[in-house]
Amino acid sequence: MGCLVFRSRRRAKVQVSGSILKEKRTKLYIIKRCVLMLVCWRDNGDK
């Protein structure tokens, strides 16, 4: 029984860290898209 509790805790921890990783990846993607948009907008504004 103790082993089963350990596994369920471990699984919950993996799910939490997975969701945090997904959130950070999403934020990084949004920042990258914004920077790319600003760079392209600035390049087109100079012409």
N, CA, C and O atoms as a Tinker XYZ file with bonds, in Angstrom:
   188  protein
     1  N      0.823000   -1.194000    0.000000    73     2
     2  CA     0.000000    0.000000    0.000000    64     1     3
     3  C      0.869000    1.260000    0.000000    63     2     4     5
     4  O      0.540000    2.236000   -0.674000    81     3
     5  N      1.950000    1.245000    0.734000    73     3     6
     6  CA     2.832000    2.407000    0.789000    64     5     7
     7  C      3.437000    2.729000   -0.566000    63     6     8     9
     8  O      3.612000    3.896000   -0.917000    81     7
     9  N      3.755000    1.687000   -1.326000    73     7    10
    10  CA     4.332000    1.876000   -2.653000    64     9    11
    11  C      3.312000    2.539000   -3.582000    63    10    12    13
    12  O      3.679000    3.382000   -4.401000    81    11
    13  N      2.057000    2.172000   -3.463000    73    11    14
    14  CA     1.004000    2.739000   -4.297000    64    13    15
    15  C      0.838000    4.234000   -4.005000    63    14    16    17
    16  O      0.646000    5.025000   -4.928000    81    15
    17  N      0.910000    4.621000   -2.743000    73    15    18
    18  CA     0.800000    6.033000   -2.367000    64    17    19
    19  C      1.982000    6.810000   -2.933000    63    18    20    21
    20  O      1.811000    7.923000   -3.430000    81    19
    21  N      3.175000    6.235000   -2.863000    73    19    22
    22  CA     4.365000    6.889000   -3.395000    64    21    23
    23  C      4.217000    7.111000   -4.902000    63    22    24    25
    24  O      4.563000    8.176000   -5.414000    81    23
    25  N      3.709000    6.115000   -5.598000    73    23    26
    26  CA     3.545000    6.243000   -7.043000    64    25    27
    27  C      2.531000    7.325000   -7.396000    63    26    28    29
    28  O      2.752000    8.100000   -8.327000    81    27
    29  N      1.436000    7.384000   -6.670000    73    27    30
    30  CA     0.422000    8.393000   -6.980000    64    29    31
    31  C      0.951000    9.794000   -6.677000    63    30    32    33
    32  O      0.643000   10.740000   -7.403000    81    31
    33  N      1.733000    9.937000   -5.628000    73    31    34
    34  CA     2.339000   11.245000   -5.332000    64    33    35
    35  C      3.319000   11.626000   -6.421000    63    34    36    37
    36  O      3.363000   12.774000   -6.862000    81    35
    37  N      4.108000   10.647000   -6.853000    73    35    38
    38  CA     5.097000   10.909000   -7.886000    64    37    39
    39  C      4.397000   11.313000   -9.183000    63    38    40    41
    40  O      4.832000   12.241000   -9.865000    81    39
    41  N      3.330000   10.625000   -9.515000    73    39    42
    42  CA     2.581000   10.934000  -10.728000    64    41    43
    43  C      1.995000   12.346000  -10.646000    63    42    44    45
    44  O      2.015000   13.083000  -11.631000    81    43
    45  N      1.481000   12.718000   -9.490000    73    43    46
    46  CA     0.925000   14.056000   -9.310000    64    45    47
    47  C      2.023000   15.110000   -9.455000    63    46    48    49
    48  O      1.802000   16.168000  -10.045000    81    47
    49  N      3.200000   14.816000   -8.918000    73    47    50
    50  CA     4.315000   15.749000   -9.018000    64    49    51
    51  C      4.740000   15.918000  -10.477000    63    50    52    53
    52  O      5.043000   17.026000  -10.921000    81    51
    53  N      4.759000   14.822000  -11.205000    73    51    54
    54  CA     5.127000   14.886000  -12.622000    64    53    55
    55  C      4.098000   15.697000  -13.395000    63    54    56    57
    56  O      4.467000   16.469000  -14.280000    81    55
    57  N      2.821000   15.539000  -13.082000    73    55    58
    58  CA     1.781000   16.301000  -13.762000    64    57    59
    59  C      1.908000   17.784000  -13.452000    63    58    60    61
    60  O      1.719000   18.617000  -14.338000    81    59
    61  N      2.224000   18.125000  -12.220000    73    59    62
    62  CA     2.377000   19.528000  -11.835000    64    61    63
    63  C      3.585000   20.124000  -12.540000    63    62    64    65
    64  O      3.489000   21.218000  -13.097000    81    63
    65  N      4.721000   19.431000  -12.530000    73    63    66
    66  CA     5.903000   19.973000  -13.182000    64    65    67
    67  C      5.702000   20.020000  -14.691000    63    66    68    69
    68  O      6.240000   20.906000  -15.356000    81    67
    69  N      4.941000   19.087000  -15.240000    73    67    70
    70  CA     4.634000   19.112000  -16.664000    64    69    71
    71  C      3.788000   20.312000  -17.032000    63    70    72    73
    72  O      4.005000   20.927000  -18.076000    81    71
    73  N      2.828000   20.655000  -16.192000    73    71    74
    74  CA     1.979000   21.816000  -16.483000    64    73    75
    75  C      2.767000   23.111000  -16.330000    63    74    76    77
    76  O      2.544000   24.065000  -17.075000    81    75
    77  N      3.679000   23.149000  -15.377000    73    75    78
    78  CA     4.530000   24.338000  -15.217000    64    77    79
    79  C      5.442000   24.491000  -16.436000    63    78    80    81
    80  O      5.641000   25.595000  -16.943000    81    79
    81  N      5.991000   23.368000  -16.894000    73    79    82
    82  CA     6.848000   23.404000  -18.072000    64    81    83
    83  C      6.063000   23.865000  -19.298000    63    82    84    85
    84  O      6.564000   24.649000  -20.103000    81    83
    85  N      4.851000   23.383000  -19.434000    73    83    86
    86  CA     4.000000   23.785000  -20.565000    64    85    87
    87  C      3.687000   25.276000  -20.498000    63    86    88    89
    88  O      3.686000   25.958000  -21.523000    81    87
    89  N      3.422000   25.783000  -19.298000    73    87    90
    90  CA     3.131000   27.206000  -19.123000    64    89    91
    91  C      4.341000   28.057000  -19.490000    63    90    92    93
    92  O      4.202000   29.074000  -20.170000    81    91
    93  N      5.519000   27.648000  -19.045000    73    91    94
    94  CA     6.736000   28.407000  -19.352000    64    93    95
    95  C      7.018000   28.376000  -20.848000    63    94    96    97
    96  O      7.418000   29.382000  -21.433000    81    95
    97  N      6.809000   27.222000  -21.460000    73    95    98
    98  CA     7.021000   27.097000  -22.900000    64    97    99
    99  C      6.054000   28.003000  -23.665000    63    98   100   101
   100  O      6.431000   28.616000  -24.664000    81    99
   101  N      4.813000   28.086000  -23.196000    73    99   102
   102  CA     3.818000   28.944000  -23.838000    64   101   103
   103  C      4.206000   30.410000  -23.706000    63   102   104   105
   104  O      4.110000   31.168000  -24.671000    81   103
   105  N      4.644000   30.813000  -22.518000    73   103   106
   106  CA     5.060000   32.205000  -22.311000    64   105   107
   107  C      6.252000   32.550000  -23.193000    63   106   108   109
   108  O      6.300000   33.632000  -23.779000    81   107
   109  N      7.212000   31.639000  -23.290000    73   107   110
   110  CA     8.384000   31.862000  -24.125000    64   109   111
   111  C      7.982000   31.993000  -25.593000    63   110   112   113
   112  O      8.530000   32.826000  -26.315000    81   111
   113  N      7.032000   31.180000  -26.033000    73   111   114
   114  CA     6.547000   31.243000  -27.407000    64   113   115
   115  C      5.894000   32.598000  -27.686000    63   114   116   117
   116  O      6.129000   33.199000  -28.734000    81   115
   117  N      5.082000   33.074000  -26.754000    73   115   118
   118  CA     4.407000   34.366000  -26.928000    64   117   119
   119  C      5.429000   35.502000  -26.988000    63   118   120   121
   120  O      5.322000   36.395000  -27.830000    81   119
   121  N      6.407000   35.466000  -26.103000    73   119   122
   122  CA     7.446000   36.506000  -26.096000    64   121   123
   123  C      8.220000   36.483000  -27.404000    63   122   124   125
   124  O      8.504000   37.531000  -27.984000    81   123
   125  N      8.559000   35.286000  -27.865000    73   123   126
   126  CA     9.308000   35.151000  -29.116000    64   125   127
   127  C      8.509000   35.709000  -30.288000    63   126   128   129
   128  O      9.065000   36.387000  -31.152000    81   127
   129  N      7.215000   35.428000  -30.323000    73   127   130
   130  CA     6.359000   35.938000  -31.403000    64   129   131
   131  C      6.266000   37.466000  -31.354000    63   130   132   133
   132  O      6.294000   38.124000  -32.394000    81   131
   133  N      6.157000   38.026000  -30.158000    73   131   134
   134  CA     6.072000   39.484000  -30.012000    64   133   135
   135  C      7.366000   40.154000  -30.473000    63   134   136   137
   136  O      7.326000   41.163000  -31.177000    81   135
   137  N      8.493000   39.606000  -30.084000    73   135   138
   138  CA     9.782000   40.178000  -30.492000    64   137   139
   139  C      9.928000   40.097000  -32.005000    63   138   140   141
   140  O     10.353000   41.062000  -32.640000    81   139
   141  N      9.582000   38.967000  -32.581000    73   139   142
   142  CA     9.660000   38.806000  -34.030000    64   141   143
   143  C      8.752000   39.805000  -34.739000    63   142   144   145
   144  O      9.142000   40.391000  -35.749000    81   143
   145  N      7.551000   40.002000  -34.218000    73   143   146
   146  CA     6.615000   40.960000  -34.808000    64   145   147
   147  C      7.175000   42.378000  -34.728000    63   146   148   149
   148  O      7.080000   43.134000  -35.694000    81   147
   149  N      7.755000   42.742000  -33.593000    73   147   150
   150  CA     8.325000   44.084000  -33.446000    64   149   151
   151  C      9.508000   44.298000  -34.386000    63   150   152   153
   152  O      9.653000   45.371000  -34.971000    81   151
   153  N     10.349000   43.284000  -34.530000    73   151   154
   154  CA    11.503000   43.399000  -35.433000    64   153   155
   155  C     11.032000   43.560000  -36.871000    63   154   156   157
   156  O     11.544000   44.413000  -37.596000    81   155
   157  N     10.068000   42.757000  -37.292000    73   155   158
   158  CA     9.557000   42.854000  -38.665000    64   157   159
   159  C      8.856000   44.187000  -38.888000    63   158   160   161
   160  O      8.998000   44.791000  -39.951000    81   159
   161  N      8.109000   44.647000  -37.905000    73   159   162
   162  CA     7.389000   45.914000  -38.012000    64   161   163
   163  C      8.399000   47.069000  -38.139000    63   162   164   165
   164  O      8.198000   48.005000  -38.913000    81   163
   165  N      9.469000   46.980000  -37.375000    73   163   166
   166  CA    10.496000   48.029000  -37.416000    64   165   167
   167  C     11.207000   48.031000  -38.764000    63   166   168   169
   168  O     11.488000   49.097000  -39.312000    81   167
   169  N     11.504000   46.843000  -39.308000    73   167   170
   170  CA    12.173000   46.748000  -40.614000    64   169   171
   171  C     11.282000   47.315000  -41.712000    63   170   172   173
   172  O     11.774000   48.025000  -42.589000    81   171
   173  N      9.995000   47.024000  -41.686000    73   171   174
   174  CA     9.079000   47.522000  -42.709000    64   173   175
   175  C      8.795000   49.012000  -42.551000    63   174   176   177
   176  O      8.429000   49.674000  -43.521000    81   175
   177  N      8.954000   49.532000  -41.380000    73   175   178
   178  CA     8.726000   50.961000  -41.140000    64   177   179
   179  C      9.831000   51.830000  -41.713000    63   178   180   181
   180  O      9.603000   53.002000  -42.012000    81   179
   181  N     11.024000   51.274000  -41.871000    73   179   182
   182  CA    12.156000   52.032000  -42.381000    64   181   183
   183  C     12.070000   52.263000  -43.884000    63   182   184   185
   184  O     12.710000   53.185000  -44.390000    81   183
   185  N     11.312000   51.467000  -44.607000    73   183   186
   186  CA    11.261000   51.567000  -46.069000    64   185   187
   187  C     10.392000   52.678000  -46.548000    63   186   188
   188  O     10.256000   52.879000  -47.754000    81   187
